[in-house]
Amino acid sequence: SRPYGAANPSFSATITGFLGSDTQGAAVSGAPSFATSATASDLPGTHANIVPSLGTLASDYNYKFQFANGTLTITKGILTASLAGTVSRVYDGDTDATLAQGNYVLSGIVGTDVVSLNDPPSGSYDDKNVGSGKTVSVSGLALSGTNADRYILSSTTTSGDVGEITKATVTAGLTGIVAKTYDGHRLTVRAR
């Protein structure tokens, strides 16, 4: 089998029917050739014949060769979701991440197939601390679109070092009443 959109794999054959103690290594040289009508655009669920022929096969033991067709099954194409850009927030003590459609990349779509990702709007940072290049993880990924039935996701989760948590701004102020009895000197207030 092979995934939709991929090149056909290399084919191989099993040779059976040797007599007595004869082995393939001793009785046969060369290899068969193979043909198939399968192309990269064949849809998942397609079954194409693999047709073997003599190729360079030969036998010094006077064996003749009889060929049986094989079957190549086309399975769903495999798409990979990844994260891009920057997912940024101001420090607030939690690990919630907010993502946008532009933070997602979907790779492996064949030709002009119409497939999209559900682009979950939320994920999580690996920790709550300020920093850049932080790992953001997202789960619950799913495919949609006219041709989504031709594919599966390699994983319904993804992560990437796209996170950034910036420092929170702290505003200092005074509360209460500062009082002093007049003595001709200025009042000095120092914050600690």
C-alpha positions as CSV (number, residue, x, y, z in Angstrom):
1,S,0.0,0.0,0.0
2,R,1.0,3.6,-0.3
3,P,-0.6,7.0,0.8
4,Y,-2.6,9.1,-1.6
5,G,-0.3,11.6,-3.5
6,A,2.9,9.6,-2.8
7,A,5.1,7.9,-5.5
8,N,4.6,4.2,-6.0
9,P,7.0,2.2,-3.8
10,S,9.6,-0.3,-5.0
11,F,7.9,-3.6,-5.6
12,S,9.3,-7.1,-4.7
13,A,8.3,-10.6,-5.3
14,T,8.3,-13.9,-3.4
15,I,9.3,-16.9,-5.4
16,T,7.9,-20.3,-4.2
17,G,7.7,-23.9,-5.5
18,F,11.3,-25.1,-5.2
19,L,11.8,-28.8,-5.1
20,G,13.7,-30.8,-2.5
21,S,16.5,-28.8,-1.0
22,D,16.7,-26.3,-3.8
23,T,16.8,-22.7,-2.6
24,Q,16.0,-19.4,-4.3
25,G,19.6,-18.2,-3.8
26,A,21.0,-21.3,-5.6
27,A,18.3,-21.9,-8.2
28,V,17.4,-18.4,-9.4
29,S,19.3,-15.3,-10.5
30,G,18.1,-11.9,-11.5
31,A,14.8,-10.2,-10.5
32,P,11.4,-9.8,-12.0
33,S,10.2,-6.4,-13.3
34,F,6.9,-4.8,-12.3
35,A,4.3,-2.6,-13.9
36,T,1.2,-0.9,-12.4
37,S,-1.3,1.6,-13.6
38,A,-1.4,3.4,-10.3
39,T,-0.6,7.1,-10.3
40,A,-0.1,9.7,-7.6
41,S,-3.6,11.1,-8.3
42,D,-5.4,7.8,-7.6
43,L,-7.9,8.3,-4.8
44,P,-7.8,6.5,-1.4
45,G,-9.5,3.2,-1.6
46,T,-8.2,2.5,-5.2
47,H,-6.8,-1.0,-5.8
48,A,-4.4,-1.2,-8.7
49,N,-2.8,-4.4,-10.1
50,I,0.9,-4.9,-9.8
51,V,1.9,-7.0,-12.8
52,P,5.2,-8.9,-12.6
53,S,7.1,-10.1,-15.7
54,L,10.3,-12.0,-16.3
55,G,12.7,-9.1,-16.1
56,T,16.2,-10.5,-15.6
57,L,15.0,-13.7,-13.9
58,A,16.8,-16.9,-14.9
59,S,17.3,-20.4,-13.5
60,D,20.2,-22.8,-14.1
61,Y,18.0,-25.5,-12.5
62,N,15.5,-25.5,-15.4
63,Y,12.8,-23.9,-13.4
64,K,10.1,-22.0,-15.4
65,F,8.4,-19.0,-14.0
66,Q,4.7,-18.4,-13.6
67,F,3.5,-15.0,-12.5
68,A,0.7,-13.9,-10.2
69,N,-0.5,-10.3,-10.0
70,G,-0.3,-8.4,-6.7
71,T,-2.4,-5.5,-5.5
72,L,-1.4,-1.9,-4.6
73,T,-3.9,-0.3,-2.3
74,I,-4.0,3.5,-2.0
75,T,-4.6,4.7,1.6
76,K,-5.4,8.2,2.8
77,G,-2.8,10.9,2.4
78,I,-1.0,12.0,5.6
79,L,-1.1,15.7,6.5
80,T,1.1,17.3,9.1
81,A,0.0,20.3,11.2
82,S,2.6,22.7,12.7
83,L,2.7,26.1,14.4
84,A,4.3,29.2,12.9
85,G,4.6,32.9,13.8
86,T,4.5,34.2,17.3
87,V,1.9,33.4,20.0
88,S,2.3,36.3,22.5
89,R,0.7,37.4,25.7
90,V,1.5,39.5,28.8
91,Y,2.4,37.7,32.0
92,D,-0.7,37.0,34.2
93,G,0.4,33.9,36.1
94,D,-1.3,31.3,33.9
95,T,-0.3,29.2,30.9
96,D,-3.3,29.8,28.5
97,A,-2.3,30.6,24.9
98,T,-4.5,32.3,22.3
99,L,-3.8,31.4,18.7
100,A,-5.0,32.8,15.4
101,Q,-5.5,31.1,12.0
102,G,-2.1,32.4,10.9
103,N,-0.4,30.4,13.6
104,Y,-1.2,27.1,11.8
105,V,0.5,25.5,8.8
106,L,-0.9,22.3,7.1
107,S,1.6,20.4,5.0
108,G,1.1,17.6,2.5
109,I,-2.0,18.6,0.5
110,V,-2.0,17.2,-3.0
111,G,-2.5,19.5,-6.0
112,T,-5.5,21.7,-5.7
113,D,-7.3,19.6,-3.1
114,V,-9.4,21.8,-0.7
115,V,-8.5,20.8,2.8
116,S,-8.3,23.0,5.9
117,L,-7.5,22.7,9.6
118,N,-10.0,23.7,12.3
119,D,-7.4,26.1,13.8
120,P,-8.2,25.8,17.5
121,P,-8.1,29.3,19.1
122,S,-6.6,28.1,22.4
123,G,-3.6,26.1,23.5
124,S,-1.1,26.2,26.4
125,Y,2.4,27.4,27.1
126,D,4.9,25.0,28.7
127,D,5.0,27.2,31.8
128,K,3.8,30.6,33.0
129,N,7.2,32.4,33.1
130,V,8.2,35.4,31.0
131,G,10.4,34.5,28.0
132,S,10.5,33.9,24.3
133,G,10.9,30.7,22.2
134,K,8.5,29.0,24.6
135,T,6.7,25.8,23.6
136,V,3.1,26.2,22.8
137,S,1.0,23.0,22.5
138,V,-2.4,22.6,20.9
139,S,-4.8,19.6,20.8
140,G,-8.1,18.8,19.1
141,L,-6.9,19.3,15.6
142,A,-9.2,18.1,12.8
143,L,-9.6,18.4,9.0
144,S,-12.4,19.9,7.0
145,G,-13.1,20.9,3.4
146,T,-14.3,19.4,0.2
147,N,-11.5,16.9,0.0
148,A,-10.8,16.2,3.7
149,D,-12.0,12.6,3.3
150,R,-8.8,11.9,1.3
151,Y,-6.5,12.6,4.2
152,I,-5.7,11.8,7.8
153,L,-3.7,13.9,10.2
154,S,-0.3,12.5,11.4
155,S,-1.4,13.7,14.9
156,T,-4.4,15.5,16.4
157,T,-1.9,17.5,18.5
158,T,1.0,19.8,17.6
159,S,3.5,22.0,19.4
160,G,6.2,24.5,18.5
161,D,8.6,27.0,20.1
162,V,6.5,30.0,19.0
163,G,5.5,31.3,22.4
164,E,6.3,34.6,24.0
165,I,5.3,35.9,27.4
166,T,6.2,39.5,28.1
167,K,6.6,41.2,31.4
168,A,3.5,42.7,33.0
169,T,3.4,46.4,33.8
170,V,3.1,47.2,37.5
171,T,1.8,50.7,38.5
172,A,2.9,52.0,41.9
173,G,0.7,54.4,43.9
174,L,0.1,55.8,47.4
175,T,-3.0,55.1,49.4
176,G,-4.3,56.6,52.6
177,I,-3.4,60.0,54.1
178,V,0.0,61.4,54.7
179,A,-0.2,64.1,57.5
180,K,2.3,66.3,59.2
181,T,2.0,69.2,61.6
182,Y,3.4,72.4,60.1
183,D,6.9,73.1,61.2
184,G,8.3,75.1,58.3
185,H,10.0,72.1,56.6
186,R,9.0,70.3,53.5
187,L,7.3,66.9,53.7
188,T,9.4,64.2,52.0
189,V,7.6,60.9,51.1
190,R,9.8,57.9,50.0
191,A,8.3,54.8,48.5
192,R,9.8,51.5,49.8
